[in-house]
Amino acid sequence: MIGYIVLTYLLSIVGWAFYWLFMRNRIKPFYAKTTLISIVVLCFAIPFAVDSVYSTTTNVQPCLHSHDIPDMVIRQYCPVEDDLNMCYELAQKEEQFCECEEVSKTDLLYYKSNPLYDWLLAKEAYFINFLLIMIAGVLLILFSKIAYLVYLIISSKKRLTQIGGHAVTILYPKRKLSVSSFRFWHPYIIWQDEIAELSESEQQAVMWHEMSHLYQKDTWLKIAFHLMQTIWLLNPIYYFMVSELDRINEHIADDFAVTKMGSIKKYASLLVKMKRYENLALAHSFKNNDLKKRVQYLLQTHPPTTYIKALPFVLLVSVFLSGVTFCSMTTISETLDDFKFYEQLSEQHRDTGKTVFCKNCMINN
């Protein structure tokens, strides 16, 4: 499992680098969003696919399965020529050195302290507890956000309306909140009476902006990424991806609202007017962060892009990530196996004080 998580971290770095260098700001937001989500899915799916092929063709299960520590890893702890005779003498002199009938030089293992591994073993328990606490915190935050939105549904005044042929519930909360939208079992838009200060076309544009978030099912995507954080908690690329998706979602919603409003300049002016509103966590609000970039994006000329142009990139990334997985899977597995076997030797050394052990007895135990 650890090997799989490490692989997803590595693939996310490679996938993000490809996206940032070759795709970001080069295709329309909708296709950028699809591409980025595809990269995330590939990061989690490709290791299983490559592992299946690798295991079938080589009869080796190096990463995603529990397996015995390979002999090539164990041999790294066999004493070299300078230490071999000394280790053999120690084994011969020690009573009940092992359960084997005869001690062979080829079966000897020599424990030498590894400062890095020792430090990791000393901090392992603290690190695991820290991760568990952080994961619990992530889930608690997600639950509290969902609970708050449920509270808004229960406590707010409601008005059922039709927008674009879809039934939407308009919520009027007791306290002032930003104009926002979210979807659970039903789409909701959080509204405020102050929006009446805007013109009718501006109010409709704000509404269509929020409807775009609902059409894109961005609430479920946010929840999925919150859950994914429990795996990528220590992965900095995860936080870059979340920020990028927020940016893309706003551009998609802005494009949709502009299409409905019919004027880019009027909508850009509306963005400035809405600057005073704040966003609501987990909901998709009419955000004012990076307002200048949003206005600049609207005013610049966008080359036409189809998904056909984005698809070859996704396929190329898929092939490249598969190659990275295939090349790194064995190395990651061997490193984890090496640490695991060192941990066994270290425990034996701590319990017995010995530095020389029998390989056969260590494996069987």
Buried (B, 14 or more C-beta within 10 A) or exposed (E): EEBBBBBBBBBBBBBBEBBEEEBBEBBBBBBBBBBBBBBBEBBBBBBBEBBEEBBEEEEBBBBBEEEEBBEEBBEEBBBEEEBBEEBBEBBEEEEEBBEEEEBEEEBBBBBEEBEEBEEBBEEEEEEEEEEEEBBEEBBEBBEEBBEBBEEBBEEBEEEEEEBEEEEBBBBBBEEEBBBBBBBEEEBBBBBBEEBEEBEEBBBBBBBBBBBBBBBBEBBEBBBEBBEBBBBBBEBEBBEBBBEBBBBBBBBBBBBBBBEBBEEBEBBBEBBEEBEEBEBBEBBBBBBBBBBEEBBEBBEEEEEEBEEEBBBEBBEEBBEBBBEBBBEBBBEBBBEBBBBEBBBBBBEBBEEEEBBBBBBBBBBEE
